[in-house]
Amino acid sequence: MKASKRILSVTVLTAVGLLLGACGGGSSSGSKDATTVDVFNIKVETKDQLDELAKKYEETHDGVKINVTTVGGGQDANAALQSKFSSGDEPSVFLLGGLADVEKWGDSLADLSDTKLAENAIEGTLDGATKDGKVYGLPMNIEGFGFLINKELFKKAGVDVDEIKSYQDFEKAVKTLDSKKDDLEMKAVFGFSAKEFWVVSQYSAHFTSPEFDDSLQTIYDAKTIDFTYGDQFQKYTDLINKYNVQPILSLDYSTSVEEDFANDQVAIVHQGNWIVPTLNSLDPEFTQDKLGILPLYVKDDTDGKIAAGAPWYWGVNKNKDEKVVEASKDFLEWLYTDKEAMKAVTDEMEFIPAYTNFSSDAISDPTSKQIFDYLSDGKVVPWAHNQYPDGFSQTQFYPEFQKYLNGDISWDEVLTKGKEAWASDRK
């Protein structure tokens, strides 16, 4: 999901029973006997929905108060969470971004292995929060990414999307689209936003994950990287750069998605289902009629996969009072098992659920259904880039990748510098 996006807000019940909402922190009041669960969320786009769900939970669970604090949207959520712990105002529930966070907050995380949600989680979605066989985080949702396409432009160019079953088919489709771009009034085939480091980081996951057998733990523990699939990485990168809106290094997320892609100016972007709410706000018919996703062919030219998994996990603070710990677990379970809450998760938050008690029929937009089906069928690689060495994506690999796109260095130099940086970080 867009890296800058992610997590929750503040809901406070006063002593007289009025519900107040706040965007920052807050304080709770009420009966001294009440069990208060403080939830720290960083997914700002779900703030209103989570506040409402907290209120509904309280209505059916006497003696429990859910305070939701949402930090994000330009604020440094990690710094805000660290400040909470440093000040002694530790949240009861907070979000984890992967194995690095599990290690960082390990002394505060409850073992959630025996919860119903851990049992119901789709296979593989717990890997980013599992350590030594114990589950320390429950998936918030699933996000998938790959080549998001405008199916209508493909059709107008005479390309049958269903017949793209190999890298060669994809390359042929790109060239056909390019030959028709003037007739279709397109700027270019691709709108790859290379100005955004997180786009490059996510894109790289397709080519790094298979080297480590698609295991998040293996990636996180790896002392070295060989870029085993570096040739395919280069092949795709060169294809994108040749048929992309230029200058590629100046193309940002907003321009590529909200302007070019949404207005039929490009046919392909490398993004994920997190752009669905944005597209819906611009043109609801786009996601229903035009939007689709295509896999990348990496291990061989006909084994197509997208990237999908849980980018965020709910962790529970084991250092809280036992009643708070149990109420925290119960609230999370309620979010993903109560029928009304489940409907809000899929319809209002527009989440792809990470649990088997949901059906793909509950997912409203067709592309999110596709992603859910890819995951269910095992045709995915995980969010490998979340397990890279700290700073590797943004400050080490990304600048070299940009230099290559600009023609300043060779591909061999990109990979060599990447290998050296990874090994140095993991010493």
KOLLUM-765433 format. One record per residue (C-alpha): residue number from 1; residue in one letter; x, y, z. Coordinates in steps of 0.2 Angstrom, whole numbers, plus 5000, padded with zeros to 4 digits. Example, Ala and Ser with C-alpha at 12.3 -4.5 7.8 and 13.67 -1.06 7.14 Angstrom:
2
+-----+----+------+------+------+
|   i | aa |    u |    v |    w |
+-----+----+------+------+------+
|   1 |  A | 5062 | 4978 | 5039 |
|   2 |  S | 5068 | 4995 | 5036 |
+-----+----+------+------+------+
REM end
This chain:
427
+-----+----+------+------+------+
|   i | aa |    u |    v |    w |
+-----+----+------+------+------+
|   1 |  M | 5000 | 5000 | 5000 |
|   2 |  K | 5006 | 5017 | 4998 |
|   3 |  A | 5020 | 5019 | 5010 |
|   4 |  S | 5014 | 5035 | 5017 |
|   5 |  K | 4997 | 5028 | 5021 |
|   6 |  R | 4993 | 5018 | 5036 |
|   7 |  I | 4982 | 5017 | 5053 |
|   8 |  L | 4968 | 5024 | 5067 |
|   9 |  S | 4960 | 5038 | 5079 |
|  10 |  V | 4953 | 5043 | 5096 |
|  11 |  T | 4936 | 5039 | 5102 |
|  12 |  V | 4932 | 5044 | 5120 |
|  13 |  L | 4916 | 5041 | 5130 |
|  14 |  T | 4913 | 5054 | 5143 |
|  15 |  A | 4905 | 5050 | 5160 |
|  16 |  V | 4888 | 5055 | 5154 |
|  17 |  G | 4890 | 5043 | 5139 |
|  18 |  L | 4893 | 5055 | 5125 |
|  19 |  L | 4904 | 5050 | 5111 |
|  20 |  L | 4918 | 5062 | 5106 |
|  21 |  G | 4930 | 5059 | 5091 |
|  22 |  A | 4948 | 5066 | 5090 |
|  23 |  C | 4962 | 5064 | 5078 |
|  24 |  G | 4976 | 5064 | 5091 |
|  25 |  G | 4978 | 5056 | 5108 |
|  26 |  G | 4965 | 5058 | 5121 |
|  27 |  S | 4960 | 5053 | 5138 |
|  28 |  S | 4945 | 5042 | 5144 |
|  29 |  S | 4933 | 5045 | 5158 |
|  30 |  G | 4919 | 5035 | 5166 |
|  31 |  S | 4917 | 5021 | 5178 |
|  32 |  K | 4933 | 5016 | 5187 |
|  33 |  D | 4928 | 4998 | 5184 |
|  34 |  A | 4928 | 5000 | 5166 |
|  35 |  T | 4941 | 4991 | 5155 |
|  36 |  T | 4949 | 5003 | 5143 |
|  37 |  V | 4957 | 4997 | 5127 |
|  38 |  D | 4968 | 5010 | 5119 |
|  39 |  V | 4970 | 5007 | 5101 |
|  40 |  F | 4985 | 5015 | 5091 |
|  41 |  N | 4981 | 5016 | 5072 |
|  42 |  I | 4991 | 5023 | 5058 |
|  43 |  K | 4979 | 5020 | 5044 |
|  44 |  V | 4971 | 5037 | 5042 |
|  45 |  E | 4959 | 5032 | 5028 |
|  46 |  T | 4950 | 5021 | 5041 |
|  47 |  K | 4949 | 5033 | 5055 |
|  48 |  D | 4930 | 5037 | 5054 |
|  49 |  Q | 4925 | 5018 | 5051 |
|  50 |  L | 4936 | 5012 | 5066 |
|  51 |  D | 4929 | 5026 | 5077 |
|  52 |  E | 4911 | 5020 | 5072 |
|  53 |  L | 4915 | 5002 | 5075 |
|  54 |  A | 4923 | 5006 | 5092 |
|  55 |  K | 4906 | 5014 | 5097 |
|  56 |  K | 4896 | 4999 | 5091 |
|  57 |  Y | 4907 | 4987 | 5100 |
|  58 |  E | 4905 | 4997 | 5116 |
|  59 |  E | 4886 | 4997 | 5114 |
|  60 |  T | 4886 | 4978 | 5115 |
|  61 |  H | 4900 | 4975 | 5127 |
|  62 |  D | 4896 | 4983 | 5144 |
|  63 |  G | 4910 | 4989 | 5154 |
|  64 |  V | 4923 | 4991 | 5140 |
|  65 |  K | 4929 | 5007 | 5132 |
|  66 |  I | 4938 | 5007 | 5116 |
|  67 |  N | 4949 | 5023 | 5113 |
|  68 |  V | 4956 | 5024 | 5096 |
|  69 |  T | 4970 | 5036 | 5092 |
|  70 |  T | 4975 | 5038 | 5074 |
|  71 |  V | 4991 | 5045 | 5069 |
|  72 |  G | 4997 | 5047 | 5051 |
|  73 |  G | 4994 | 5057 | 5035 |
|  74 |  G | 5010 | 5067 | 5036 |
|  75 |  Q | 5014 | 5063 | 5055 |
|  76 |  D | 5028 | 5052 | 5059 |
|  77 |  A | 5018 | 5037 | 5066 |
|  78 |  N | 5033 | 5027 | 5072 |
|  79 |  A | 5039 | 5042 | 5082 |
|  80 |  A | 5022 | 5044 | 5089 |
|  81 |  L | 5021 | 5026 | 5095 |
|  82 |  Q | 5039 | 5027 | 5102 |
|  83 |  S | 5034 | 5042 | 5112 |
|  84 |  K | 5019 | 5033 | 5119 |
|  85 |  F | 5029 | 5019 | 5125 |
|  86 |  S | 5043 | 5031 | 5132 |
|  87 |  S | 5030 | 5041 | 5141 |
|  88 |  G | 5022 | 5026 | 5149 |
|  89 |  D | 5006 | 5029 | 5140 |
|  90 |  E | 5007 | 5013 | 5131 |
|  91 |  P | 4993 | 5007 | 5119 |
|  92 |  S | 4984 | 4991 | 5122 |
|  93 |  V | 4983 | 4987 | 5103 |
|  94 |  F | 4995 | 4994 | 5090 |
|  95 |  L | 5001 | 4990 | 5072 |
|  96 |  L | 5017 | 4980 | 5067 |
|  97 |  G | 5024 | 4982 | 5050 |
|  98 |  G | 5033 | 4965 | 5050 |
|  99 |  L | 5047 | 4955 | 5058 |
| 100 |  A | 5058 | 4970 | 5062 |
| 101 |  D | 5043 | 4977 | 5073 |
| 102 |  V | 5040 | 4960 | 5081 |
| 103 |  E | 5058 | 4960 | 5086 |
| 104 |  K | 5058 | 4979 | 5092 |
| 105 |  W | 5042 | 4977 | 5102 |
| 106 |  G | 5045 | 4959 | 5107 |
| 107 |  D | 5045 | 4963 | 5126 |
| 108 |  S | 5028 | 4970 | 5125 |
| 109 |  L | 5019 | 4958 | 5113 |
| 110 |  A | 5006 | 4945 | 5118 |
| 111 |  D | 5007 | 4927 | 5110 |
| 112 |  L | 4991 | 4927 | 5100 |
| 113 |  S | 4994 | 4909 | 5093 |
| 114 |  D | 4978 | 4902 | 5102 |
| 115 |  T | 4966 | 4915 | 5095 |
| 116 |  K | 4952 | 4911 | 5083 |
| 117 |  L | 4959 | 4924 | 5071 |
| 118 |  A | 4976 | 4916 | 5070 |
| 119 |  E | 4967 | 4900 | 5067 |
| 120 |  N | 4956 | 4908 | 5053 |
| 121 |  A | 4970 | 4917 | 5045 |
| 122 |  I | 4973 | 4913 | 5026 |
| 123 |  E | 4989 | 4902 | 5024 |
| 124 |  G | 5005 | 4913 | 5024 |
| 125 |  T | 4997 | 4929 | 5030 |
| 126 |  L | 5004 | 4926 | 5048 |
| 127 |  D | 5022 | 4924 | 5042 |
| 128 |  G | 5026 | 4943 | 5044 |
| 129 |  A | 5022 | 4942 | 5063 |
| 130 |  T | 5027 | 4925 | 5068 |
| 131 |  K | 5043 | 4922 | 5078 |
| 132 |  D | 5050 | 4905 | 5085 |
| 133 |  G | 5033 | 4897 | 5080 |
| 134 |  K | 5023 | 4910 | 5090 |
| 135 |  V | 5010 | 4922 | 5082 |
| 136 |  Y | 5013 | 4940 | 5089 |
| 137 |  G | 5002 | 4949 | 5076 |
| 138 |  L | 4985 | 4947 | 5068 |
| 139 |  P | 4983 | 4953 | 5050 |
| 140 |  M | 4974 | 4969 | 5048 |
| 141 |  N | 4970 | 4966 | 5029 |
| 142 |  I | 4978 | 4960 | 5013 |
| 143 |  E | 4985 | 4971 | 5000 |
| 144 |  G | 4991 | 4965 | 4983 |
| 145 |  F | 5001 | 4974 | 4970 |
| 146 |  G | 5007 | 4971 | 4952 |
| 147 |  F | 5003 | 4979 | 4936 |
| 148 |  L | 4986 | 4987 | 4937 |
| 149 |  I | 4979 | 4990 | 4920 |
| 150 |  N | 4966 | 4999 | 4911 |
| 151 |  K | 4957 | 4985 | 4903 |
| 152 |  E | 4947 | 4996 | 4891 |
| 153 |  L | 4963 | 5003 | 4883 |
| 154 |  F | 4969 | 4986 | 4881 |
| 155 |  K | 4953 | 4981 | 4872 |
| 156 |  K | 4953 | 4996 | 4861 |
| 157 |  A | 4971 | 4992 | 4856 |
| 158 |  G | 4965 | 4975 | 4851 |
| 159 |  V | 4974 | 4966 | 4866 |
| 160 |  D | 4964 | 4952 | 4874 |
| 161 |  V | 4969 | 4953 | 4893 |
| 162 |  D | 4964 | 4935 | 4896 |
| 163 |  E | 4977 | 4929 | 4883 |
| 164 |  I | 4992 | 4937 | 4892 |
| 165 |  K | 5000 | 4921 | 4900 |
| 166 |  S | 5018 | 4924 | 4898 |
| 167 |  Y | 5031 | 4937 | 4898 |
| 168 |  Q | 5032 | 4937 | 4879 |
| 169 |  D | 5013 | 4940 | 4879 |
| 170 |  F | 5015 | 4954 | 4890 |
| 171 |  E | 5029 | 4962 | 4880 |
| 172 |  K | 5019 | 4960 | 4864 |
| 173 |  A | 5004 | 4968 | 4872 |
| 174 |  V | 5015 | 4983 | 4878 |
| 175 |  K | 5022 | 4985 | 4860 |
| 176 |  T | 5004 | 4984 | 4853 |
| 177 |  L | 4998 | 4998 | 4865 |
| 178 |  D | 5012 | 5009 | 4861 |
| 179 |  S | 5009 | 5007 | 4842 |
| 180 |  K | 4991 | 5013 | 4846 |
| 181 |  K | 4994 | 5026 | 4859 |
| 182 |  D | 4991 | 5041 | 4847 |
| 183 |  D | 4974 | 5034 | 4841 |
| 184 |  L | 4970 | 5031 | 4860 |
| 185 |  E | 4976 | 5048 | 4865 |
| 186 |  M | 4988 | 5041 | 4878 |
| 187 |  K | 5004 | 5049 | 4884 |
| 188 |  A | 5013 | 5032 | 4885 |
| 189 |  V | 5009 | 5014 | 4890 |
| 190 |  F | 5017 | 5014 | 4907 |
| 191 |  G | 5015 | 5027 | 4921 |
| 192 |  F | 5028 | 5020 | 4933 |
| 193 |  S | 5031 | 5033 | 4946 |
| 194 |  A | 5050 | 5031 | 4949 |
| 195 |  K | 5051 | 5047 | 4959 |
| 196 |  E | 5043 | 5037 | 4973 |
| 197 |  F | 5056 | 5026 | 4982 |
| 198 |  W | 5042 | 5015 | 4989 |
| 199 |  V | 5035 | 5011 | 4972 |
| 200 |  V | 5053 | 5005 | 4967 |
| 201 |  S | 5054 | 4995 | 4983 |
| 202 |  Q | 5038 | 4986 | 4981 |
| 203 |  Y | 5042 | 4983 | 4962 |
| 204 |  S | 5059 | 4975 | 4968 |
| 205 |  A | 5049 | 4962 | 4979 |
| 206 |  H | 5044 | 4953 | 4963 |
| 207 |  F | 5062 | 4949 | 4959 |
| 208 |  T | 5070 | 4947 | 4976 |
| 209 |  S | 5057 | 4936 | 4985 |
| 210 |  P | 5059 | 4920 | 4974 |
| 211 |  E | 5077 | 4920 | 4978 |
| 212 |  F | 5073 | 4917 | 4996 |
| 213 |  D | 5059 | 4904 | 4992 |
| 214 |  D | 5046 | 4917 | 4996 |
| 215 |  S | 5049 | 4916 | 5015 |
| 216 |  L | 5048 | 4932 | 5025 |
| 217 |  Q | 5059 | 4925 | 5039 |
| 218 |  T | 5072 | 4919 | 5027 |
| 219 |  I | 5073 | 4936 | 5019 |
| 220 |  Y | 5074 | 4945 | 5036 |
| 221 |  D | 5088 | 4933 | 5042 |
| 222 |  A | 5098 | 4934 | 5025 |
| 223 |  K | 5116 | 4940 | 5027 |
| 224 |  T | 5118 | 4942 | 5008 |
| 225 |  I | 5107 | 4944 | 4992 |
| 226 |  D | 5113 | 4937 | 4975 |
| 227 |  F | 5099 | 4945 | 4964 |
| 228 |  T | 5096 | 4927 | 4957 |
| 229 |  Y | 5083 | 4934 | 4946 |
| 230 |  G | 5092 | 4950 | 4941 |
| 231 |  D | 5091 | 4947 | 4923 |
| 232 |  Q | 5072 | 4946 | 4923 |
| 233 |  F | 5072 | 4962 | 4934 |
| 234 |  Q | 5082 | 4971 | 4921 |
| 235 |  K | 5071 | 4965 | 4907 |
| 236 |  Y | 5055 | 4972 | 4915 |
| 237 |  T | 5064 | 4988 | 4920 |
| 238 |  D | 5070 | 4991 | 4903 |
| 239 |  L | 5053 | 4988 | 4895 |
| 240 |  I | 5045 | 5000 | 4908 |
| 241 |  N | 5058 | 5014 | 4905 |
| 242 |  K | 5056 | 5012 | 4886 |
| 243 |  Y | 5037 | 5014 | 4886 |
| 244 |  N | 5035 | 5025 | 4901 |
| 245 |  V | 5029 | 5043 | 4903 |
| 246 |  Q | 5045 | 5053 | 4903 |
| 247 |  P | 5055 | 5060 | 4912 |
| 248 |  I | 5052 | 5044 | 4922 |
| 249 |  L | 5062 | 5051 | 4937 |
| 250 |  S | 5050 | 5065 | 4939 |
| 251 |  L | 5034 | 5055 | 4938 |
| 252 |  D | 5026 | 5055 | 4956 |
| 253 |  Y | 5011 | 5045 | 4963 |
| 254 |  S | 4998 | 5058 | 4961 |
| 255 |  T | 5002 | 5062 | 4943 |
| 256 |  S | 5003 | 5044 | 4938 |
| 257 |  V | 4988 | 5038 | 4947 |
| 258 |  E | 4976 | 5052 | 4950 |
| 259 |  E | 4979 | 5061 | 4933 |
| 260 |  D | 4987 | 5050 | 4920 |
| 261 |  F | 4979 | 5032 | 4925 |
| 262 |  A | 4962 | 5039 | 4930 |
| 263 |  N | 4961 | 5049 | 4914 |
| 264 |  D | 4965 | 5035 | 4902 |
| 265 |  Q | 4982 | 5043 | 4898 |
| 266 |  V | 4992 | 5028 | 4903 |
| 267 |  A | 4987 | 5009 | 4902 |
| 268 |  I | 4998 | 5002 | 4916 |
| 269 |  V | 5004 | 5007 | 4933 |
| 270 |  H | 5013 | 4997 | 4946 |
| 271 |  Q | 5002 | 4999 | 4961 |
| 272 |  G | 4990 | 4990 | 4972 |
| 273 |  N | 4972 | 4989 | 4978 |
| 274 |  W | 4975 | 5004 | 4989 |
| 275 |  I | 4972 | 5015 | 4974 |
| 276 |  V | 4954 | 5009 | 4973 |
| 277 |  P | 4946 | 5022 | 4985 |
| 278 |  T | 4955 | 5036 | 4976 |
| 279 |  L | 4949 | 5029 | 4959 |
| 280 |  N | 4931 | 5028 | 4966 |
| 281 |  S | 4932 | 5045 | 4972 |
| 282 |  L | 4936 | 5051 | 4954 |
| 283 |  D | 4925 | 5039 | 4944 |
| 284 |  P | 4917 | 5024 | 4953 |
| 285 |  E | 4914 | 5016 | 4936 |
| 286 |  F | 4933 | 5015 | 4933 |
| 287 |  T | 4936 | 5001 | 4946 |
| 288 |  Q | 4921 | 4991 | 4941 |
| 289 |  D | 4923 | 4992 | 4922 |
| 290 |  K | 4941 | 4996 | 4918 |
| 291 |  L | 4953 | 4991 | 4932 |
| 292 |  G | 4962 | 4974 | 4932 |
| 293 |  I | 4978 | 4967 | 4937 |
| 294 |  L | 4992 | 4957 | 4928 |
| 295 |  P | 5005 | 4946 | 4936 |
| 296 |  L | 5024 | 4947 | 4933 |
| 297 |  Y | 5033 | 4932 | 4926 |
| 298 |  V | 5049 | 4930 | 4936 |
| 299 |  K | 5055 | 4912 | 4940 |
| 300 |  D | 5050 | 4907 | 4922 |
| 301 |  D | 5042 | 4916 | 4908 |
| 302 |  T | 5025 | 4907 | 4911 |
| 303 |  D | 5024 | 4907 | 4930 |
| 304 |  G | 5014 | 4923 | 4934 |
| 305 |  K | 5012 | 4930 | 4951 |
| 306 |  I | 5007 | 4946 | 4959 |
| 307 |  A | 5013 | 4951 | 4977 |
| 308 |  A | 5001 | 4950 | 4991 |
| 309 |  G | 5000 | 4948 | 5009 |
| 310 |  A | 4997 | 4957 | 5025 |
| 311 |  P | 5007 | 4974 | 5026 |
| 312 |  W | 5001 | 4977 | 5044 |
| 313 |  Y | 4997 | 4967 | 5059 |
| 314 |  W | 4988 | 4970 | 5075 |
| 315 |  G | 4999 | 4967 | 5091 |
| 316 |  V | 4992 | 4966 | 5109 |
| 317 |  N | 5002 | 4974 | 5123 |
| 318 |  K | 5005 | 4959 | 5136 |
| 319 |  N | 5010 | 4971 | 5149 |
| 320 |  K | 4993 | 4978 | 5152 |
| 321 |  D | 4981 | 4972 | 5165 |
| 322 |  E | 4975 | 4954 | 5161 |
| 323 |  K | 4957 | 4961 | 5158 |
| 324 |  V | 4963 | 4974 | 5146 |
| 325 |  V | 4973 | 4960 | 5137 |
| 326 |  E | 4958 | 4949 | 5135 |
| 327 |  A | 4947 | 4964 | 5130 |
| 328 |  S | 4960 | 4969 | 5117 |
| 329 |  K | 4959 | 4951 | 5109 |
| 330 |  D | 4940 | 4951 | 5110 |
| 331 |  F | 4939 | 4967 | 5101 |
| 332 |  L | 4950 | 4962 | 5087 |
| 333 |  E | 4941 | 4945 | 5085 |
| 334 |  W | 4924 | 4955 | 5085 |
| 335 |  L | 4931 | 4966 | 5071 |
| 336 |  Y | 4933 | 4951 | 5059 |
| 337 |  T | 4919 | 4939 | 5065 |
| 338 |  D | 4904 | 4950 | 5069 |
| 339 |  K | 4893 | 4951 | 5054 |
| 340 |  E | 4890 | 4969 | 5055 |
| 341 |  A | 4908 | 4973 | 5058 |
| 342 |  M | 4914 | 4961 | 5044 |
| 343 |  K | 4903 | 4971 | 5032 |
| 344 |  A | 4911 | 4987 | 5037 |
| 345 |  V | 4928 | 4980 | 5035 |
| 346 |  T | 4924 | 4975 | 5017 |
| 347 |  D | 4912 | 4988 | 5011 |
| 348 |  E | 4917 | 5004 | 5021 |
| 349 |  M | 4936 | 5001 | 5024 |
| 350 |  E | 4937 | 4992 | 5007 |
| 351 |  F | 4949 | 4980 | 5014 |
| 352 |  I | 4953 | 4963 | 5007 |
| 353 |  P | 4951 | 4952 | 5022 |
| 354 |  A | 4965 | 4940 | 5028 |
| 355 |  Y | 4953 | 4927 | 5036 |
| 356 |  T | 4945 | 4912 | 5029 |
| 357 |  N | 4928 | 4916 | 5037 |
| 358 |  F | 4926 | 4929 | 5023 |
| 359 |  S | 4921 | 4925 | 5006 |
| 360 |  S | 4927 | 4934 | 4990 |
| 361 |  D | 4909 | 4937 | 4986 |
| 362 |  A | 4910 | 4950 | 5001 |
| 363 |  I | 4923 | 4960 | 4991 |
| 364 |  S | 4915 | 4974 | 4981 |
| 365 |  D | 4928 | 4979 | 4968 |
| 366 |  P | 4933 | 4966 | 4955 |
| 367 |  T | 4952 | 4969 | 4956 |
| 368 |  S | 4952 | 4966 | 4975 |
| 369 |  K | 4943 | 4950 | 4971 |
| 370 |  Q | 4956 | 4945 | 4959 |
| 371 |  I | 4969 | 4948 | 4972 |
| 372 |  F | 4960 | 4938 | 4985 |
| 373 |  D | 4959 | 4924 | 4972 |
| 374 |  Y | 4977 | 4925 | 4968 |
| 375 |  L | 4982 | 4923 | 4986 |
| 376 |  S | 4969 | 4909 | 4989 |
| 377 |  D | 4977 | 4900 | 4975 |
| 378 |  G | 4995 | 4902 | 4981 |
| 379 |  K | 4999 | 4913 | 4965 |
| 380 |  V | 5008 | 4926 | 4975 |
| 381 |  V | 5025 | 4932 | 4982 |
| 382 |  P | 5024 | 4940 | 4999 |
| 383 |  W | 5029 | 4958 | 5004 |
| 384 |  A | 5047 | 4954 | 5003 |
| 385 |  H | 5053 | 4972 | 5004 |
| 386 |  N | 5046 | 4975 | 5021 |
| 387 |  Q | 5060 | 4963 | 5027 |
| 388 |  Y | 5074 | 4971 | 5019 |
| 389 |  P | 5088 | 4978 | 5030 |
| 390 |  D | 5083 | 4995 | 5038 |
| 391 |  G | 5086 | 5009 | 5025 |
| 392 |  F | 5091 | 4998 | 5011 |
| 393 |  S | 5076 | 5002 | 5000 |
| 394 |  Q | 5076 | 5021 | 5002 |
| 395 |  T | 5094 | 5026 | 5005 |
| 396 |  Q | 5105 | 5013 | 4996 |
| 397 |  F | 5096 | 5003 | 4982 |
| 398 |  Y | 5084 | 5016 | 4976 |
| 399 |  P | 5097 | 5030 | 4972 |
| 400 |  E | 5107 | 5017 | 4961 |
| 401 |  F | 5091 | 5011 | 4952 |
| 402 |  Q | 5087 | 5029 | 4948 |
| 403 |  K | 5104 | 5031 | 4941 |
| 404 |  Y | 5101 | 5016 | 4930 |
| 405 |  L | 5085 | 5023 | 4923 |
| 406 |  N | 5094 | 5039 | 4919 |
| 407 |  G | 5108 | 5030 | 4910 |
| 408 |  D | 5121 | 5035 | 4922 |
| 409 |  I | 5127 | 5017 | 4927 |
| 410 |  S | 5125 | 4999 | 4921 |
| 411 |  W | 5114 | 4986 | 4928 |
| 412 |  D | 5128 | 4976 | 4934 |
| 413 |  E | 5133 | 4991 | 4944 |
| 414 |  V | 5116 | 4992 | 4952 |
| 415 |  L | 5116 | 4974 | 4957 |
| 416 |  T | 5134 | 4975 | 4964 |
| 417 |  K | 5131 | 4990 | 4974 |
| 418 |  G | 5115 | 4982 | 4980 |
| 419 |  K | 5124 | 4966 | 4986 |
| 420 |  E | 5137 | 4976 | 4995 |
| 421 |  A | 5125 | 4987 | 5004 |
| 422 |  W | 5114 | 4972 | 5009 |
| 423 |  A | 5129 | 4963 | 5016 |
| 424 |  S | 5136 | 4978 | 5025 |
| 425 |  D | 5119 | 4981 | 5033 |
| 426 |  R | 5117 | 4963 | 5039 |
| 427 |  K | 5134 | 4961 | 5047 |
+-----+----+------+------+------+
REM end
